[in-house]
Amino acid sequence: MILVVTGTGTGVGKTVVTAALAAVAGGGVAVLKPAQTGVGPGEPGDVHTVAALVPSVTPVELARYPEPLAPATAAARAGLPQVRAEDVADAARALEGDHGLVLVEGAGGLLVRLNTEGQTLADVAVLLDAPVLVVARAGLGTLNEVALTAEALRARGLRPAGVVIGSWPTEPDLAMRCNLDDLPTMGAGPVVGALPQGCADQDPRSFAETARRALPHWRPGPATRG
């Protein structure tokens, strides 16, 4: 199975959610990052963060660019080859041959451009006919962000696999608590879970236990077409 993990924006917790999904799924998981930005040669990227939390995963990074920008812009400014949606889809299918689950973690939100052709993570999901999990913020404004992402998914005939809140504080405010009830009505599917703030600092064993508690009902499997 291939699952695409996107976010409603940058910094919403996609990487830690990707790690949590891998931890809950168990063995046989590959994590594919089409484009890593804002990281220099030899520095750890998002797939390395996932591998540190879930040592059993197979981490794969297709391209990296030093400046913290959208992949298309970062590649152009660095004079480096751009990532194409077809190459990402081919890499995901190849990994699927040896893994029960392939998690494709995007950069930023669903429609951030991978290249100057205008291809995005949504194009990758279309090529793969893969379900898309949406990682969202907990607080005020997240309903609109999730609704817009869901609308973009539906416009392309993509399947929502639900919403995960990337960072849930120990003392949520009123808007956050209300959002738990309202998010399932935004069109991206049910709230699959919420990861506690700071859990990325845990050791792998503790993180796996946290992931199972935070995502009690999530299992790799088919999603409903949106």
C-alpha positions as CSV (number, residue, x, y, z in Angstrom):
1,M,0.0,0.0,0.0
2,I,1.1,3.6,-0.7
3,L,-0.1,6.4,1.4
4,V,0.6,10.1,0.7
5,V,1.1,12.3,3.8
6,T,0.5,16.0,3.2
7,G,-0.1,19.0,5.5
8,T,-2.2,22.1,5.6
9,G,1.0,24.0,5.5
10,T,4.6,24.1,6.7
11,G,5.5,23.1,10.2
12,V,2.3,21.3,11.1
13,G,4.0,18.1,12.1
14,K,4.1,15.9,8.9
15,T,7.4,14.3,9.8
16,V,6.4,13.2,13.3
17,V,3.0,12.0,12.0
18,T,4.8,10.0,9.3
19,A,7.0,8.4,11.9
20,A,3.9,7.6,14.1
21,L,2.2,5.9,11.2
22,A,5.3,3.9,10.5
23,A,5.5,2.9,14.2
24,V,1.9,1.8,14.4
25,A,2.2,-0.2,11.1
26,G,5.2,-2.2,12.4
27,G,7.8,-3.7,10.1
28,G,8.0,-3.5,6.3
29,V,7.6,0.3,6.0
30,A,9.4,2.6,3.6
31,V,9.4,6.4,3.9
32,L,9.9,8.4,0.7
33,K,10.7,12.1,0.7
34,P,10.5,13.5,-2.8
35,A,12.2,16.8,-2.0
36,Q,14.0,17.9,1.1
37,T,14.6,21.6,1.4
38,G,16.5,23.7,3.9
39,V,19.1,21.0,4.6
40,G,22.7,21.0,3.4
41,P,24.9,18.0,2.4
42,G,25.5,15.5,5.2
43,E,22.8,17.1,7.4
44,P,19.9,14.9,8.6
45,G,16.6,15.5,6.8
46,D,13.1,14.5,7.5
47,V,13.5,10.8,6.6
48,H,16.4,10.6,9.0
49,T,14.2,12.0,11.7
50,V,11.7,9.3,11.0
51,A,14.4,6.6,11.0
52,A,15.7,7.8,14.4
53,L,12.2,7.4,15.9
54,V,11.4,4.2,14.0
55,P,14.7,2.4,13.3
56,S,13.0,-0.3,11.2
57,V,11.9,1.9,8.4
58,T,13.6,2.2,5.0
59,P,14.3,6.0,4.5
60,V,14.6,7.3,0.9
61,E,15.2,10.9,-0.1
62,L,15.0,11.7,-3.9
63,A,16.4,15.2,-3.9
64,R,17.6,17.9,-1.5
65,Y,18.1,21.6,-1.8
66,P,19.9,23.8,0.7
67,E,17.5,26.7,1.0
68,P,14.3,26.4,3.0
69,L,11.9,27.2,0.1
70,A,9.4,25.4,-2.1
71,P,11.1,22.6,-4.0
72,A,10.6,24.3,-7.4
73,T,12.2,27.5,-6.2
74,A,14.9,25.9,-4.2
75,A,16.0,23.7,-7.1
76,A,16.0,26.6,-9.6
77,R,18.1,28.8,-7.2
78,A,20.5,26.0,-6.6
79,G,20.8,25.1,-10.2
80,L,20.0,21.5,-9.4
81,P,17.7,18.9,-11.1
82,Q,14.1,19.3,-10.3
83,V,11.8,16.5,-9.0
84,R,9.2,15.3,-11.4
85,A,5.9,13.7,-10.2
86,E,6.5,10.7,-12.5
87,D,9.9,10.0,-10.8
88,V,8.3,10.1,-7.4
89,A,5.6,7.7,-8.4
90,D,8.1,5.3,-10.0
91,A,10.2,5.3,-6.8
92,A,7.1,4.7,-4.6
93,R,6.0,1.8,-6.7
94,A,9.5,0.3,-6.6
95,L,9.6,0.5,-2.8
96,E,6.1,-1.0,-2.6
97,G,7.5,-4.2,-4.2
98,D,9.5,-4.9,-1.0
99,H,7.5,-3.1,1.6
100,G,3.9,-3.5,2.9
101,L,3.5,0.2,3.4
102,V,5.2,3.2,1.6
103,L,4.6,6.6,3.2
104,V,5.3,9.5,0.8
105,E,5.8,12.7,2.8
106,G,5.4,15.9,0.9
107,A,7.0,19.3,1.5
108,G,4.7,22.0,2.8
109,G,1.1,21.7,1.6
110,L,-0.6,19.7,-1.1
111,L,-0.2,22.2,-3.9
112,V,3.4,23.3,-3.2
113,R,5.2,23.0,-6.5
114,L,7.8,20.3,-7.0
115,N,9.1,21.8,-10.2
116,T,8.6,24.7,-12.6
117,E,6.2,22.6,-14.7
118,G,3.8,23.2,-11.8
119,Q,3.6,19.6,-10.7
120,T,2.7,19.1,-7.0
121,L,2.3,16.3,-4.5
122,A,-1.3,16.1,-5.6
123,D,-0.1,15.0,-9.1
124,V,2.0,12.3,-7.4
125,A,-1.1,11.0,-5.6
126,V,-3.1,11.0,-8.8
127,L,-0.4,9.0,-10.6
128,L,-0.4,6.5,-7.8
129,D,-4.1,6.6,-7.2
130,A,-3.1,6.7,-3.5
131,P,-5.1,7.9,-0.5
132,V,-4.0,11.1,1.1
133,L,-3.7,11.7,4.8
134,V,-3.9,15.4,5.9
135,V,-1.8,16.6,8.9
136,A,-3.3,19.7,10.5
137,R,-2.7,22.3,13.2
138,A,-4.8,22.1,16.4
139,G,-5.8,25.7,16.8
140,L,-7.8,28.5,15.3
141,G,-7.8,28.6,11.5
142,T,-7.2,24.9,11.0
143,L,-10.8,24.3,9.9
144,N,-10.4,26.6,6.8
145,E,-7.0,25.1,6.0
146,V,-8.4,21.5,6.1
147,A,-11.4,22.5,4.1
148,L,-9.3,24.0,1.4
149,T,-7.0,20.9,1.2
150,A,-10.1,18.7,1.1
151,E,-11.5,20.7,-1.8
152,A,-8.3,20.3,-3.7
153,L,-8.4,16.6,-3.1
154,R,-12.0,16.2,-4.2
155,A,-11.3,18.3,-7.4
156,R,-8.7,15.7,-8.4
157,G,-10.8,12.6,-7.4
158,L,-8.3,11.8,-4.6
159,R,-9.2,9.7,-1.6
160,P,-9.0,11.3,1.8
161,A,-7.6,9.0,4.5
162,G,-8.5,11.3,7.4
163,V,-6.9,14.0,9.5
164,V,-4.2,13.8,12.1
165,I,-3.4,16.8,14.4
166,G,0.4,17.0,14.3
167,S,0.9,18.6,17.8
168,W,-1.7,18.5,20.6
169,P,-0.8,20.6,23.6
170,T,-1.2,19.4,27.2
171,E,-3.6,22.3,27.8
172,P,-5.7,22.8,24.7
173,D,-7.7,26.0,24.4
174,L,-11.4,26.2,23.6
175,A,-10.9,26.5,19.8
176,M,-8.7,23.4,19.8
177,R,-11.3,21.3,21.8
178,C,-14.1,22.5,19.4
179,N,-12.0,21.6,16.4
180,L,-11.9,18.0,17.4
181,D,-15.7,17.9,16.8
182,D,-15.7,20.2,13.7
183,L,-12.7,18.8,11.7
184,P,-14.5,15.6,10.6
185,T,-17.1,17.9,8.8
186,M,-14.4,19.6,6.6
187,G,-14.3,16.9,3.9
188,A,-11.0,15.3,4.6
189,G,-12.3,12.4,6.6
190,P,-12.4,11.6,10.3
191,V,-9.9,12.8,12.8
192,V,-7.6,9.7,13.0
193,G,-5.7,11.0,16.0
194,A,-3.6,13.7,17.6
195,L,0.0,13.4,18.5
196,P,1.0,15.0,21.9
197,Q,3.3,18.0,21.7
198,G,7.0,17.1,22.1
199,C,6.7,13.4,21.4
200,A,9.4,13.6,18.7
201,D,11.9,13.9,21.6
202,Q,11.1,10.5,22.9
203,D,13.3,7.4,22.4
204,P,12.0,4.8,19.8
205,R,10.3,2.5,22.3
206,S,8.4,5.3,24.1
207,F,7.5,7.0,20.8
208,A,6.0,3.7,19.5
209,E,3.9,3.5,22.6
210,T,2.8,7.1,22.2
211,A,2.0,6.6,18.5
212,R,-0.2,3.6,19.3
213,R,-2.1,5.6,21.9
214,A,-2.4,8.6,19.7
215,L,-3.6,6.7,16.6
216,P,-5.6,3.8,18.2
217,H,-7.8,3.1,15.2
218,W,-5.4,3.7,12.4
219,R,-4.3,0.7,10.3
220,P,-2.9,0.6,6.8
221,G,-5.7,-0.2,4.4
222,P,-8.0,1.1,1.7
223,A,-9.6,4.6,2.1
224,T,-13.0,5.8,1.0
225,R,-13.0,7.7,-2.3
226,G,-13.9,11.4,-1.7
